[in-house]
Amino acid sequence: MAEEPTPLPEWASEPVIDPISGQLNYVEPPTERKVRGFDRREVIPRQWLNWNFRQAFRWLEFFRDTRNRLDAFTVADLPDASGNQGLMVLVTNETGGSVPAFSDGTDWRRVTDREVVS
């Protein structure tokens, strides 16, 4: 199994104003540019690249911090099972204590015994 690379590739995580230009070190590119991408031989503004690298870093942080964690719900607050087939959650007040559950497209079922959450 592959090992997690460390550290995360942190990039432009702090806002810095350039003393010469007065510009922020990262700026979101215009929508049309994000959709189309860069042209061959184009000189890309550093702020746009910094914004892209910064966003990638922030997503990696999010995935690292939320992996293997289930959203928690009480039995009464479970979302509709029919719209969430395959989703897993943690039911915090199930009989006998907290238990992981999954939606089969009709009901929420406990992972432990496949019985319907009650």
SEZA-589441 format. One line per 2 residues: for each residue x, y, z of N, C-alpha, C, CB. Coordinates in nm, 4 decimals. Glycine has a CB too. Layout:
REM SEZA-589441
X:Y:Z:X:Y:Z:X:Y:Z:X:Y:Z; ...;
END
This chain:
REM SEZA-589441
0.0841:-0.1176:0.0000:0.0000:0.0000:0.0000:0.0890:0.1244:0.0000:-0.0959:-0.0005:0.1220; 0.0470:0.2238:-0.0732:0.1242:0.3478:-0.0823:0.1223:0.4219:0.0508:0.0690:0.4378:-0.1942;
0.2315:0.4897:0.0795:0.2400:0.5681:0.2018:0.1974:0.7114:0.1742:0.3826:0.5640:0.2598; 0.1388:0.7732:0.2745:0.0963:0.9120:0.2622:0.2202:1.0012:0.2558:0.0041:0.9531:0.3810;
0.2284:1.0855:0.1520:0.3436:1.1758:0.1456:0.3301:1.2851:0.2513:0.3566:1.2384:0.0045; 0.4421:1.3201:0.3099:0.4415:1.4292:0.4078:0.5568:1.5217:0.3770:0.4512:1.3755:0.5535;
0.5484:1.6455:0.4021:0.4284:1.7155:0.4439:0.3386:1.7467:0.3247:0.4650:1.8437:0.5174; 0.2185:1.7973:0.3540:0.1315:1.8428:0.2463:0.2005:1.9572:0.1717:-0.0073:1.8880:0.3018;
0.1738:1.9689:0.0415:0.2397:2.0745:-0.0356:0.1759:2.2115:-0.0118:0.2354:2.0409:-0.1842; 0.2006:2.2658:0.1064:0.1422:2.3956:0.1403:0.1936:2.5019:0.0446:0.1747:2.4343:0.2864;
0.1001:2.5875:-0.0031:0.1395:2.6883:-0.1015:0.0512:2.8107:-0.0851:0.1298:2.6326:-0.2462; 0.1134:2.9262:-0.0745:0.0427:3.0553:-0.0681:-0.0690:3.0527:0.0361:-0.0156:3.0913:-0.2057;
-0.0405:2.9996:0.1529:-0.1436:2.9878:0.2552:-0.1667:3.1188:0.3310:-0.1064:2.8783:0.3526; -0.0770:3.2141:0.3127:-0.0935:3.3435:0.3787:-0.1057:3.4529:0.2736:0.0252:3.3727:0.4743;
-0.1982:3.5469:0.2936:-0.2078:3.6586:0.1998:-0.0889:3.7532:0.2181:-0.3413:3.7349:0.2193; -0.0237:3.7842:0.1076:0.0910:3.8751:0.1100:0.0707:3.9780:-0.0008:0.2273:3.7974:0.0918;
0.0852:4.1034:0.0346:0.0760:4.2110:-0.0641:0.2168:4.2415:-0.1151:0.0092:4.3392:-0.0028; 0.2331:4.2373:-0.2478:0.3618:4.2693:-0.3091:0.3913:4.4175:-0.2871:0.3618:4.2344:-0.4616;
0.5075:4.4518:-0.2293:0.5357:4.5927:-0.1975:0.5529:4.6813:-0.3219:0.6609:4.6012:-0.1126; 0.5878:4.6211:-0.4353:0.6078:4.6989:-0.5574:0.4755:4.7192:-0.6315:0.7098:4.6294:-0.6490;
0.4052:4.6079:-0.6596:0.2823:4.6158:-0.7397:0.1584:4.6449:-0.6557:0.2620:4.4866:-0.8156; 0.1655:4.6163:-0.5256:0.0485:4.6324:-0.4403:-0.0550:4.5226:-0.4590:-0.0149:4.7651:-0.4662;
-0.0192:4.4132:-0.5304:-0.1125:4.3047:-0.5591:-0.0985:4.1926:-0.4573:-0.0900:4.2507:-0.7004; -0.2117:4.1263:-0.4336:-0.2136:4.0093:-0.3468:-0.1392:3.8955:-0.4156:-0.3592:3.9674:-0.3123;
-0.0768:3.8074:-0.3375:0.0027:3.6983:-0.3958:-0.0809:3.5893:-0.4607:0.0888:3.6368:-0.2901; -0.2121:3.5844:-0.4378:-0.2981:3.4894:-0.5086:-0.4277:3.5600:-0.5489:-0.3284:3.3641:-0.4198;
-0.4690:3.5334:-0.6724:-0.5914:3.5910:-0.7270:-0.6597:3.4839:-0.8103:-0.5619:3.7194:-0.8124; -0.7892:3.4666:-0.7891:-0.8642:3.3675:-0.8661:-0.8723:3.4105:-1.0122:-1.0060:3.3482:-0.8074;
-0.8370:3.3207:-1.1042:-0.8482:3.3552:-1.2468:-0.9951:3.3738:-1.2861:-0.7827:3.2454:-1.3347; -1.0193:3.4485:-1.3939:-1.1570:3.4643:-1.4407:-1.2168:3.3297:-1.4805:-1.1626:3.5616:-1.5593;
-1.3482:3.3183:-1.4717:-1.4176:3.1926:-1.5028:-1.3835:3.1423:-1.6419:-1.5683:3.2109:-1.4905; -1.3851:3.2306:-1.7418:-1.3565:3.1853:-1.8784:-1.2170:3.1251:-1.8894:-1.3707:3.3013:-1.9769;
-1.1232:3.1767:-1.8125:-0.9872:3.1238:-1.8151:-0.9817:2.9877:-1.7471:-0.8899:3.2213:-1.7471; -1.0559:2.9725:-1.6374:-1.0572:2.8435:-1.5675:-1.1219:2.7366:-1.6548:-1.1321:2.8550:-1.4328;
-1.2231:2.7749:-1.7321:-1.2913:2.6796:-1.8189:-1.2031:2.6418:-1.9378:-1.4246:2.7377:-1.8680; -1.1396:2.7396:-1.9967:-1.0610:2.7176:-2.1182:-0.9185:2.6708:-2.0906:-1.0567:2.8439:-2.1989;
-0.8641:2.7113:-1.9786:-0.7254:2.6777:-1.9488:-0.6293:2.7775:-2.0107:-0.6932:2.5380:-1.9978; -0.5022:2.7483:-2.0002:-0.4004:2.8389:-2.0513:-0.3669:2.8064:-2.1959:-0.2747:2.8323:-1.9652;
-0.3250:2.9076:-2.2692:-0.2858:2.8904:-2.4089:-0.1378:2.8544:-2.4176:-0.3152:3.0185:-2.4902; -0.1019:2.7932:-2.5290:0.0381:2.7591:-2.5531:0.1220:2.8868:-2.5539:0.0543:2.6818:-2.6871;
0.2331:2.8818:-2.4874:0.3303:2.9911:-2.4781:0.2780:3.1144:-2.4048:0.3737:3.0309:-2.6157; 0.1703:3.0971:-2.3332:0.1155:3.2100:-2.2568:0.1978:3.2324:-2.1310:-0.0328:3.1852:-2.2203;
0.2218:3.3565:-2.0984:0.2854:3.3904:-1.9712:0.1717:3.4005:-1.8690:0.3704:3.5264:-1.9805; 0.1751:3.3109:-1.7735:0.0657:3.2996:-1.6766:0.0953:3.3895:-1.5563:0.0461:3.1512:-1.6313;
-0.0006:3.4736:-1.5174:0.0210:3.5576:-1.3993:0.0487:3.4727:-1.2753:-0.1007:3.6478:-1.3750; 0.1497:3.5092:-1.2011:0.1909:3.4337:-1.0827:0.0768:3.4190:-0.9827:0.3098:3.5014:-1.0157;
-0.0087:3.5222:-0.9736:-0.1187:3.5164:-0.8780:-0.2185:3.4065:-0.9138:-0.1898:3.6510:-0.8714; -0.2365:3.3824:-1.0432:-0.3272:3.2759:-1.0848:-0.2697:3.1385:-1.0484:-0.3539:3.2844:-1.2363;
-0.1405:3.1208:-1.0741:-0.0771:2.9929:-1.0373:-0.0799:2.9729:-0.8862:0.0687:2.9875:-1.0888; -0.0493:3.0796:-0.8127:-0.0536:3.0697:-0.6668:-0.1938:3.0334:-0.6187:-0.0082:3.2017:-0.6026;
-0.2963:3.0919:-0.6826:-0.4340:3.0600:-0.6451:-0.4616:2.9124:-0.6692:-0.5341:3.1469:-0.7241; -0.4209:2.8584:-0.7846:-0.4428:2.7163:-0.8154:-0.3716:2.6253:-0.7166:-0.3956:2.6850:-0.9568;
-0.2451:2.6526:-0.6894:-0.1700:2.5705:-0.5945:-0.2300:2.5820:-0.4538:-0.0212:2.6123:-0.5930; -0.2734:2.7018:-0.4181:-0.3341:2.7237:-0.2870:-0.4627:2.6425:-0.2742:-0.3627:2.8738:-0.2646;
-0.5472:2.6435:-0.3790:-0.6709:2.5666:-0.3763:-0.6434:2.4169:-0.3661:-0.7538:2.5961:-0.5006; -0.5462:2.3695:-0.4421:-0.5107:2.2272:-0.4357:-0.4677:2.1899:-0.2938:-0.3976:2.1944:-0.5367;
-0.3847:2.2734:-0.2324:-0.3404:2.2489:-0.0953:-0.4588:2.2460:0.0009:-0.2399:2.3561:-0.0518; -0.5507:2.3416:-0.0134:-0.6658:2.3474:0.0761:-0.7542:2.2239:0.0611:-0.7473:2.4736:0.0493;
-0.7723:2.1731:-0.0619:-0.8499:2.0509:-0.0827:-0.7792:1.9305:-0.0215:-0.8740:2.0274:-0.2324; -0.6488:1.9234:-0.0382:-0.5742:1.8120:0.0223:-0.5878:1.8146:0.1737:-0.4252:1.8180:-0.0175;
-0.5801:1.9330:0.2327:-0.6002:1.9460:0.3774:-0.7393:1.8977:0.4179:-0.5803:2.0921:0.4215; -0.8401:1.9393:0.3415:-0.9781:1.8990:0.3700:-0.9916:1.7473:0.3656:-1.0754:1.9638:0.2697;
-0.9409:1.6858:0.2590:-0.9518:1.5404:0.2467:-0.8764:1.4693:0.3594:-0.8981:1.4945:0.1104; -0.7582:1.5195:0.3950:-0.6827:1.4595:0.5044:-0.7595:1.4687:0.6359:-0.5464:1.5273:0.5182;
-0.8202:1.5846:0.6594:-0.8865:1.6076:0.7875:-1.0234:1.5416:0.7985:-0.9010:1.7544:0.8105; -1.0831:1.5032:0.6863:-1.2175:1.4457:0.6911:-1.2220:1.2991:0.6504:-1.3093:1.5244:0.6026;
-1.1092:1.2422:0.6110:-1.1115:1.1023:0.5667:-1.1512:1.0106:0.6823:-0.9735:1.0606:0.5103; -1.2180:0.9056:0.6448:-1.2603:0.8028:0.7409:-1.3485:0.8567:0.8521:-1.1399:0.7371:0.8016;
-1.4166:0.9658:0.8262:-1.5084:1.0199:0.9260:-1.6480:1.0220:0.8669:-1.4651:1.1624:0.9718; -1.7402:0.9695:0.9413:-1.8792:0.9671:0.8969:-1.9537:1.0869:0.9549:-1.9480:0.8347:0.9383;
-2.0444:1.1436:0.8764:-2.1324:1.2472:0.9292:-2.2227:1.1825:1.0328:-2.2159:1.3158:0.8156; -2.2464:1.2528:1.1436:-2.3250:1.1980:1.2546:-2.4673:1.2524:1.2531:-2.2580:1.2302:1.3889;
-2.5633:1.1638:1.2769:-2.7051:1.1989:1.2819:-2.7709:1.1233:1.3964:-2.7757:1.1672:1.1469; -2.8786:1.1807:1.4486:-2.9651:1.1043:1.5371:-3.0633:1.0287:1.4477:-3.0400:1.1975:1.6413;
-3.1327:0.9319:1.5041:-3.2307:0.8546:1.4274:-3.3332:0.9491:1.3651:-3.3014:0.7493:1.5177; -3.3812:1.0457:1.4424:-3.4846:1.1372:1.3936:-3.4342:1.2301:1.2835:-3.5382:1.2195:1.5083;
-3.3053:1.2559:1.2801:-3.2502:1.3527:1.1837:-3.1850:1.2886:1.0622:-3.1497:1.4399:1.2521; -3.1962:1.1560:1.0477:-3.1358:1.0904:0.9314:-3.1953:1.1461:0.8022:-3.1564:0.9372:0.9383;
-3.1116:1.1724:0.7008:-3.1670:1.2175:0.5729:-3.2468:1.1054:0.5064:-3.0543:1.2656:0.4790; -3.3212:1.1407:0.4042:-3.4028:1.0439:0.3317:-3.3134:0.9350:0.2725:-3.4849:1.1136:0.2205;
-3.3422:0.8113:0.3024:-3.2606:0.6996:0.2546:-3.2698:0.6840:0.1028:-3.3036:0.5699:0.3230; -3.3827:0.7172:0.0443:-3.4010:0.6946:-0.0997:-3.3096:0.7827:-0.1842:-3.5458:0.7199:-0.1384;
-3.2737:0.8983:-0.1361:-3.1857:0.9858:-0.2131:-3.0395:0.9696:-0.1796:-3.2246:1.1271:-0.1920; -3.0064:0.8739:-0.0953:-2.8682:0.8601:-0.0477:-2.8172:0.7177:-0.0531:-2.8572:0.9108:0.0929;
-2.8607:0.6397:-0.1503:-2.8187:0.5000:-0.1582:-2.6662:0.4903:-0.1607:-2.8789:0.4323:-0.2830; -2.6124:0.4048:-0.0739:-2.4684:0.3831:-0.0660:-2.3978:0.4722:0.0344:-2.4080:0.4036:-0.1995;
-2.4642:0.5761:0.0823:-2.4032:0.6665:0.1790:-2.3938:0.5986:0.3148:-2.4835:0.7977:0.1895; -2.2843:0.6225:0.3851:-2.2698:0.5724:0.5212:-2.2690:0.6902:0.6173:-2.1404:0.4877:0.5364;
-2.3303:0.6704:0.7335:-2.3372:0.7723:0.8374:-2.3153:0.7061:0.9734:-2.4739:0.8472:0.8332; -2.2996:0.7884:1.0757:-2.2936:0.7396:1.2125:-2.4224:0.7799:1.2807:-2.1691:0.7953:1.2885;
-2.4971:0.6817:1.3298:-2.6209:0.7092:1.4033:-2.5842:0.7124:1.5507:-2.7332:0.6010:1.3736; -2.5987:0.8300:1.6110:-2.5456:0.8509:1.7459:-2.6348:0.8000:1.8580:-2.5208:0.9951:1.7667;
-2.7644:0.7829:1.8307:-2.8539:0.7420:1.9392:-2.9303:0.6137:1.9071:-2.9522:0.8532:1.9696; -2.8681:0.5262:1.8328:-2.9296:0.3970:1.8007:-2.9352:0.3119:1.9284:-2.8494:0.3228:1.6872;
-3.0304:0.2211:1.9333:-3.0414:0.1305:2.0472:-2.9081:0.0598:2.0685:-3.1553:0.0276:2.0255; -2.8527:0.0694:2.1871:-2.7246:0.0072:2.2173:-2.6054:0.0996:2.1948:-2.7082:-0.1158:2.1346;
-2.6297:0.2213:2.1468:-2.5207:0.3182:2.1289:-2.4977:0.3552:1.9831:-2.3926:0.2629:2.1871; -2.3952:0.4338:1.9609:-2.3632:0.4797:1.8256:-2.3259:0.3629:1.7366:-2.2492:0.5818:1.8287;
-2.3702:0.3696:1.6104:-2.3427:0.2615:1.5167:-2.3356:0.3184:1.3746:-2.4515:0.1505:1.5268; -2.2415:0.2691:1.2934:-2.2415:0.3079:1.1524:-2.3641:0.2473:1.0835:-2.1099:0.2618:1.0818;
-2.4179:0.3221:0.9878:-2.5340:0.2740:0.9119:-2.5154:0.3140:0.7655:-2.6689:0.3323:0.9698; -2.5849:0.2417:0.6781:-2.5769:0.2724:0.5351:-2.7179:0.2756:0.4773:-2.4884:0.1679:0.4597;
-2.7326:0.3501:0.3676:-2.8611:0.3547:0.2993:-2.8614:0.2489:0.1899:-2.8890:0.4962:0.2405; -2.9666:0.1671:0.1885:-2.9816:0.0680:0.0810:-3.0733:0.1208:-0.0289:-3.0371:-0.0647:0.1369;
-3.1069:0.2495:-0.0200:-3.1958:0.3113:-0.1176:-3.3397:0.3163:-0.0709:-3.1882:0.2377:-0.2474; -3.3713:0.2398:0.0334:-3.5058:0.2387:0.0904:-3.5016:0.2711:0.2388:-3.5726:0.1027:0.0679;
-3.4089:0.2081:0.3101:-3.3967:0.2250:0.4555:-3.2515:0.2496:0.4934:-3.4511:0.1011:0.5300; -3.2347:0.3025:0.6161:-3.1014:0.3088:0.6778:-3.0845:0.1792:0.7561:-3.0843:0.4373:0.7717;
-2.9741:0.1094:0.7312:-2.9493:-0.0182:0.7969:-2.8206:-0.0119:0.8776:-2.9425:-0.1317:0.6940; -2.8243:-0.0742:0.9950:-2.7031:-0.0815:1.0782:-2.6017:-0.1700:1.0081:-2.7351:-0.1365:1.2217;
-2.4776:-0.1289:1.0117:-2.3701:-0.2094:0.9515:-2.3503:-0.3377:1.0316:-2.2372:-0.1286:0.9451; -2.3731:-0.3311:1.1614:-2.3448:-0.4453:1.2481:-2.4308:-0.5680:1.2196:-2.3632:-0.4050:1.3902;
-2.5601:-0.5461:1.1870:-2.6481:-0.6618:1.1655:-2.7432:-0.6442:1.0462:-2.7294:-0.6878:1.2910; -2.7286:-0.5375:0.9717:-2.8090:-0.5048:0.8536:-2.9572:-0.4829:0.8850:-2.7955:-0.6149:0.7517;
-2.9907:-0.4691:1.0125:-3.1296:-0.4399:1.0503:-3.1566:-0.2912:1.0294:-3.1576:-0.4808:1.1987; -3.2846:-0.2584:1.0058:-3.3247:-0.1192:0.9847:-3.3019:-0.0401:1.1128:-3.4733:-0.1100:0.9403;
-3.2460:0.0792:1.0972:-3.2235:0.1692:1.2120:-3.3583:0.2047:1.2716:-3.1453:0.2990:1.1696; -3.3627:0.2011:1.4059:-3.4920:0.2336:1.4714:-3.4702:0.3262:1.5899:-3.5642:0.1046:1.5185;
END
